[in-house]
Amino acid sequence: MFAKSFIPYGGYWCSPFARWQGSFASLHTLKFAADVSRKALEARKISPSEFSNLYLGMTVPAAHSFYGAPWLAGMIGAEGITGPVFSQACATSARVIGSAARAVETEDDASILCVTADRTSNGPHLLYPNPNNPGARGDAEDWVWDNFNRDPFVGNAMIQTAENTAKDCGATTAEQHEVMLMRYAQYQKALANDAAFHKKYMSVVEVNPSGKKVVATVADDEGVFPTTAEGLGKLKPVLPDGTVTFGGQTYPADGNAGMIVTTKEKARGLSRDAKIEIQLLSFSEGRAEKGYMPKANAPAARGALKKAGVDLKDIKAVKTHNPFAVNDIYLNRELGIPLDKMNNYGSSLIWGHPQGPTGMRLVIELIEELVLLGGGYGLFTGCAAGDTAAAIVLEVRAG
C-alpha cells in the first residue's frame, strides 16, 4: 500500500501518561503538546522549518482548539505551515499516521509532523442551544463521560461492548485477570534498568501551569496501579451478571505524542541512526457489529496485513490498544496471536487511555521493540468508539 513513507529512527517522542486528575489535569492540551514537541525537536536538533505540514489529532476540545494545527505549528516555531485536525476516538493516532503516509506517497518531498494530544481530565461541559425546550433551556453534554457511557447509535456504554464480546468468546473474569497480570509484568520490563526502554522516547515534563513556577516534574507514567493476583481476586464485575471488573480495564489519562513521517531520504537525514530504517507499509480500518467494539481489531488487522502483503506468521511484534483485557483475548482466539506475543513493554491497559495519543505511543513502542529484536515486521491494531478499529503494519530494518 505504502512504498515511500518512512519514520526517522528517534523521530518520535511522547510525554509520560498521567492518570486523569493527576499532574497534567490543569495543562492546556495544545500548549502542553507544543511545549513537549518543541523541546523534543530541539533535543534532536531538528528545525521546525523541516516540515511541510503539521497533522494534529485530538478528540477532546480545549479552549481555542478551533485554531487547531495552525496554532500548534506557530507555538513550535513553524509559523509557515498548516494542516488538518483529525478526531476519530482512539483510532485518531493511526488515522493521523496513515493520512500522513498517504500525503508522502502522493507529494514531492513531503515531511509531516504528526502530533496527537488529549486531556480527559476536566473535559468540557457543553451547552447546546435548544429554543424548543421550556424556557429555551439548552441541552447539556459532559464531553468525556457522556460519550464513554453511551454510544448514540447503539445506545450502550463502552464497557457493555466488552461484556458482549466476552460473552461471545467465553472470556471469564479469571481469564481477563490473567491477561491483566501478564500485561502488568510486561510493563515492568519497560521500567527495568532505570526505565531504559521508556527513556528511548519519553520526555521528562516540568509541570508549570502558571508559567512562573514548576510545581512537579514527571519523568515517567503517573498513576499506574500495582496489580497483583490477590488484589484482582477481590474485585467483582462492574455490571450485574458481567465479567469485566475495574481491574480488567484501563482508565482515562492525559498526555501527548509526536512523530515525523517523511521520505526515505529525509528520514535518513533526520534519524538518530541512519542504519535503522522504519518503513510504513499499510493502514486499514475495521468495524464490528453493533455493540462489539473489541471485535473490530480483527478485521482491521487482517486488512492492514493484506494491504502490506505480509503474512501474520511473519509478524515479529504486536501492539494493541486494549482498553479491556477482553480485546486481547478475542484477538488471540480470532487470529491465533499468542497472548504473550502481544504488548511487550506495556500497553494502554496498564498506562492509561488519553485517546488521541494512545495509538501513537503504541506505534513508537512497537518500533523500539523491533529495533531491540534486530528488525522485522510489526503490527499495531486498536479499537475505537463506534465499534471500529484501525491498524498499521510497518517494517524496521536494523543495520
C-alpha positions in Angstrom: 0.0 0.0 0.0 2.8 2.4 1.0 6.1 2.5 -0.8 7.7 5.9 0.0 6.7 6.6 3.6 9.3 6.4 6.4 9.8 7.4 10.0 13.2 8.6 11.2 14.7 6.4 13.9 14.2 8.5 17.1 12.0 10.9 15.1 9.2 10.5 17.6 8.5 11.3 21.3 5.9 11.1 24.0 5.1 12.7 27.3 4.5 10.3 30.2 0.8 9.5 30.5 -0.8 10.7 33.8 -3.9 9.2 35.3 -6.9 11.6 34.9 -7.0 14.3 37.6 -3.2 13.9 38.1 -0.3 16.2 37.4 -1.4 17.1 33.9 -5.1 17.8 34.7 -4.7 21.6 34.6 -2.4 21.8 31.5 -3.9 23.1 28.2 -3.9 20.2 25.7 -2.3 22.1 22.8 0.1 24.3 24.8 1.3 21.2 26.6 1.8 19.3 23.3 3.6 22.3 21.8 6.0 22.5 24.7 6.8 18.8 24.6 7.2 18.8 20.8 9.3 21.9 20.7 11.7 20.6 23.3 11.8 17.2 21.6 12.8 18.7 18.3 15.4 20.9 20.0 16.9 17.8 21.7 17.1 16.0 18.3 18.5 19.1 16.6 15.6 19.1 14.1 14.4 22.6 12.9 10.7 23.2 12.6 11.5 24.5 9.1 12.0 20.9 8.1 8.2 20.3 7.9 5.8 20.8 5.0 2.7 20.2 7.1 1.5 19.6 10.6 -1.2 16.9 11.2 -3.0 17.2 14.6 -5.0 14.5 16.3 -7.2 15.3 19.3 -10.6 14.1 20.5 -11.5 16.3 23.5 -12.0 20.1 22.7 -9.8 22.6 24.6 -10.0 26.4 24.7 -9.3 27.8 21.3 -8.7 24.4 19.7 -10.8 25.8 16.9 -7.5 27.1 15.6 -6.0 23.6 15.7 -2.9 22.7 13.7 -2.0 26.3 12.6 -1.9 27.4 16.2 0.1 24.4 17.3 2.5 24.9 14.4 3.0 28.5 15.4 3.7 27.6 19.0 6.5 25.2 18.0 8.1 27.8 15.7 6.7 26.5 12.4 4.6 29.6 11.5 4.7 28.9 7.8 2.9 25.6 7.8 -0.6 24.4 8.5 -2.6 21.1 8.2 -5.8 19.3 9.2 -7.2 18.2 12.5 -8.2 14.5 13.0 -10.7 13.2 15.6 -11.5 9.6 15.4 -11.7 8.5 19.1 -8.9 6.0 19.9 -8.2 5.4 16.2 -7.0 9.0 15.9 -3.3 8.3 16.0 -3.5 5.6 13.4 -5.6 7.8 11.2 -3.0 10.7 11.6 -0.1 8.4 10.7 -2.0 6.7 7.8 -3.1 10.1 6.4 0.5 11.5 6.7 1.8 8.4 4.8 -0.7 8.9 2.1 0.4 12.5 1.6 4.1 11.4 1.5 3.1 8.8 -1.2 1.5 11.4 -3.4 3.5 14.6 -2.8 7.1 15.5 -3.6 9.4 15.8 -0.6 6.6 15.9 2.0 7.8 15.9 5.6 4.9 15.9 8.0 5.0 16.5 11.7 2.3 14.4 13.4 1.1 15.5 16.9 -1.6 13.8 18.9 -2.8 15.1 22.3 -5.7 14.8 24.7 -6.7 15.7 28.2 -9.6 13.6 29.6 -9.3 15.4 32.9 -11.6 18.3 33.4 -13.2 17.7 30.0 -15.5 20.4 28.7 -19.2 20.7 29.8 -21.1 21.8 26.7 -24.4 23.5 26.4 -26.1 23.3 23.1 -28.8 26.0 22.5 -32.3 24.5 22.1 -35.1 27.1 21.6 -37.7 24.3 21.6 -37.0 23.4 25.3 -39.1 25.0 28.0 -37.6 28.5 28.6 -35.2 27.8 25.7 -33.1 25.8 28.2 -30.0 24.3 26.5 -29.1 20.6 26.1 -26.1 19.8 28.2 -23.3 17.3 27.5 -20.3 16.3 29.5 -18.0 15.6 26.6 -15.8 12.8 28.1 -18.1 11.0 30.5 -21.4 11.1 28.5 -19.6 9.7 25.4 -17.8 7.0 27.4 -21.2 6.0 28.8 -23.4 6.0 25.8 -22.9 5.3 22.1 -25.7 7.3 20.5 -26.1 4.8 17.6 -26.2 1.6 19.6 -27.3 3.0 23.0 -24.8 1.2 25.2 -21.6 2.1 27.2 -18.1 1.1 26.2 -18.0 -1.5 29.0 -21.1 -3.2 27.5 -19.2 -3.8 24.3 -16.5 -5.6 26.3 -19.2 -7.7 28.1 -20.9 -8.5 24.7 -17.5 -9.7 23.3 -16.6 -11.6 26.5 -19.9 -13.5 26.3 -19.5 -14.2 22.7 -16.0 -15.7 23.0 -16.4 -17.1 26.5 -13.9 -14.9 28.3 -14.2 -15.3 32.0 -13.2 -12.9 34.7 -10.4 -15.2 35.8 -9.0 -15.2 32.2 -9.2 -11.5 31.9 -7.3 -11.1 35.2 -4.6 -13.5 33.9 -4.2 -11.2 30.9 -4.0 -8.2 33.2 -1.3 -9.8 35.3 0.6 -10.6 32.1 0.4 -7.1 30.8 1.5 -5.6 34.1 4.5 -7.9 34.2 5.4 -6.9 30.6 5.2 -3.3 31.6 7.8 -3.9 34.3 10.3 -4.7 31.5 10.0 -1.1 30.4 10.8 0.1 33.9 13.9 -2.1 34.2 17.4 -0.6 34.3 16.0 2.8 35.4 13.2 2.8 32.8 15.8 2.3 30.0 13.0 1.4 27.5 10.9 4.5 28.2 14.0 6.7 28.0 14.4 5.8 24.3 11.4 8.1 23.5 9.8 9.6 26.6 10.1 13.2 27.5 10.5 14.5 31.1 7.8 17.1 31.8 8.2 20.0 34.1 4.6 20.9 35.1 4.4 24.7 35.1 0.7 25.7 34.6 1.2 29.3 35.6 4.3 29.9 33.6 6.1 31.1 36.7 6.8 28.1 38.9 7.4 24.4 38.3 5.1 22.5 40.6 6.0 19.0 39.6 8.5 17.0 37.5 7.0 13.9 35.8 9.7 11.6 34.4 7.5 8.5 33.8 3.9 7.4 33.7 1.9 8.5 36.7 -1.0 6.6 38.4 -0.3 3.0 37.2 -2.0 0.6 39.6 0.2 -2.0 41.2 -1.5 -5.2 40.0 -1.5 -8.5 42.0 -3.5 -11.7 41.7 -4.7 -11.2 45.3 -5.9 -7.7 44.6 -7.7 -8.7 41.4 -9.3 -11.6 43.1 -11.2 -9.3 45.4 -12.8 -7.4 42.6 -16.4 -8.0 41.4 -17.7 -7.3 37.9 -18.8 -3.8 37.3 -22.1 -4.7 35.6 -24.7 -7.1 37.1 -24.1 -10.7 35.7 -21.0 -9.4 34.0 -17.3 -10.5 33.8 -15.4 -7.2 33.4 -14.0 -5.8 36.7 -12.3 -2.5 37.2 -9.1 -4.5 37.3 -9.7 -5.8 33.8 -9.9 -2.4 32.0 -7.9 0.7 31.6 -8.5 4.3 32.9 -8.7 7.8 31.4 -5.4 9.7 31.2 -3.7 12.8 29.9 -0.7 13.1 27.6 0.6 13.7 24.0 2.9 12.2 21.4 4.7 13.3 18.2 6.1 11.6 15.2 7.7 12.5 11.8 6.5 10.9 8.6 8.6 11.7 5.6 10.5 10.3 2.6 13.3 7.7 2.8 16.0 10.2 2.1 14.7 12.8 4.6 14.2 10.1 7.3 17.8 9.0 6.9 19.0 12.6 7.4 16.8 13.1 10.5 17.5 9.7 12.0 19.5 9.2 15.2 21.0 6.1 13.4 20.9 6.2 9.6 21.5 2.4 9.5 18.0 1.9 11.0 15.1 2.2 8.5 11.5 2.3 9.6 9.0 2.0 6.7 5.3 2.3 6.9 3.7 -0.4 4.8 -0.1 -0.1 5.3 -3.1 1.4 7.2 -6.5 -0.2 7.4 -9.8 0.1 9.3 -12.4 -2.3 10.5 -15.8 -2.3 12.0 -17.6 -4.9 14.1 -21.3 -5.5 14.6 -23.1 -3.0 16.8 -22.1 -3.2 20.4 -18.9 -5.4 19.9 -16.1 -2.8 19.8 -13.2 -5.1 20.8 -14.0 -7.4 17.9 -13.2 -4.6 15.3 -9.4 -5.2 15.9 -9.5 -8.4 13.9 -10.8 -7.1 10.5 -8.6 -4.0 10.9 -5.5 -6.2 11.4 -6.5 -8.5 8.6 -6.9 -5.5 6.3 -3.6 -4.0 7.2 -1.7 -7.3 6.7 -3.4 -7.9 3.3 -2.5 -4.4 2.1 1.1 -4.7 3.3 1.4 -8.1 1.6 2.7 -9.6 4.9 1.6 -12.9 6.5 0.7 -12.9 10.2 3.3 -15.6 10.8 6.0 -13.2 9.7 5.0 -10.5 12.2 7.6 -10.2 14.9 5.9 -7.9 17.4 2.3 -6.9 18.0 0.9 -3.9 19.9 -2.8 -3.4 20.7 -4.8 -0.6 22.1 -6.6 -2.7 24.7 -9.0 -0.7 26.9 -10.2 -4.1 28.1 -8.4 -7.4 28.7 -11.2 -8.9 26.5 -9.7 -7.2 23.5 -6.6 -9.3 23.5 -8.4 -12.5 24.4 -10.7 -12.1 21.4 -7.8 -11.3 19.1 -6.0 -14.3 20.3 -8.9 -16.6 19.6 -9.8 -15.0 16.3 -6.4 -14.6 14.7 -4.3 -17.0 16.8 -1.8 -14.4 18.0 -0.3 -15.8 21.3 -1.2 -13.6 24.2 2.4 -13.4 25.3 3.5 -12.1 21.8 1.3 -9.0 22.2 2.2 -5.9 24.1 5.7 -6.5 25.4 6.9 -3.5 27.5 3.3 -2.5 28.2 0.1 -1.3 26.7 -2.8 1.1 27.2 -4.4 -1.5 29.5 -1.7 -0.6 32.0 -0.6 3.0 31.4 -3.9 4.6 30.5 -6.1 5.9 27.8 -5.8 9.6 26.7 -7.5 8.7 23.4 -5.8 10.8 20.8 -2.1 9.9 21.5 -2.7 6.4 22.7 -2.1 4.6 19.4 0.9 6.8 18.5 2.7 5.8 21.7 2.0 2.1 20.9 3.4 2.5 17.4 6.5 4.2 19.0 6.9 1.3 21.4 6.4 -1.2 18.5 9.3 0.4 16.6 11.6 0.3 19.6 10.8 -3.3 20.4 11.5 -4.3 16.8 14.9 -2.5 17.0 15.8 -4.5 20.1 14.8 -7.6 18.2 17.1 -6.7 15.3 14.3 -5.6 12.9 11.3 -7.2 11.3 7.6 -6.6 10.7 5.3 -5.1 13.3 1.5 -4.8 13.7 -0.4 -2.3 15.6 -4.2 -2.5 16.0 -6.6 -0.7 18.3 -10.3 -0.4 18.7 -12.2 2.9 18.9 -15.7 4.2 19.6 -18.4 3.2 17.2 -17.4 -0.5 17.1 -14.4 0.4 14.9 -10.7 -0.1 14.8 -7.6 0.9 12.9 -4.4 -1.0 12.2 -0.9 -0.3 10.9 1.9 -2.6 9.6 5.4 -1.3 9.5 8.9 -2.8 8.9 12.1 -2.0 10.8 15.4 -2.8 9.1 18.2 -2.5 11.6 21.7 -2.3 10.2 
